[in-house]
Amino acid sequence: MQRFVLRQNIARFQKLLAEETEHGQSWQTLQTLLLSAQRELAVLNAALSGVGMEFLPLGPHVRAADAPHLAQRFLREFERSPHPYLILDPRPGFRIVDINDAYARATMTARGRVVGKAYFDVFPDNPEDWSADGVSKLYDSIRRAVETGSPHALDLQRYDVRDADGHFVERYWRTVNTPIFDMEGRLVYVLDHIEDVTRDVLAPRDQPAQDFILSERRHLKLPVRCCRRARELGDRAGAWSAPCPVEITAQ
């Protein structure tokens, strides 16, 4: 019932926003209400349904007793990687399976504090930013990746994270979510790969044009690089495989 009400509210706010002719106080109020409803729906869906798919990890196709053995081979390669990775269980609860050291450094957290916890409990939206939409955008990206069976690239996204004192710090990311399959093609986890581009986004306005162009070219190649990295992790582990299509959907 709660999700039904949220969907109805989202549709209503979107309709009202479409009727607004100016981006004044009324528009901002409606936009804030819309983002709040979308965020609440994403958190609720993650907790109750995960990505809403029936063929999720440790289901009828994968025995629970096999999971630790399979995971160990993948995690060894995952831990060695210098690139920031998080492994997510897309079943109801949306719990963090593991993060590597690079991910912990990038997000100012620690493995011991986040493993086993719900993703959006660890990484909520910044309550002081009325325009925050990281939670709903990330949930939608992960859902798309699972539904299509292909990596999904989330466009440049502001998603603030908390420092050691619990204060939110402004951060911008390029993100690719990749579904991870076992060697028989069964979905197991989602691999979340991030790249911190805050410095580039907040660079002085007089940044040399050539530097900006080179920076953008590097970021546009991230989905392909991430896809290849995920596939390489799976190949080295010998138990996992991630499809790597030529084109990757962008948010």
Buried (B, 14 or more C-beta within 10 A) or exposed (E): EEEEEBEEBBEBBEEBBEEEEEEEEEBEEBBBBBBBBBBBBBBBBBBEBBBBBEEBBBBEBBEEEEBEEBBEBBBEBBBEBEBBBBBBBBBBBBBBBBBBBBBBEBBEBEBEEBBEBBBBBBBBBBEEBEEBBBBBBBBBBBBBBBEBEBBBBBEBBBBBBBEEEEEBEEBBBBBBBBBBBBEEEEBBBBBBBBBBBBEBBEBEEEEEEEEEEEBEEBBEEBBBBBBEBBBBBBEBBEBBBBBBEEEBBEB
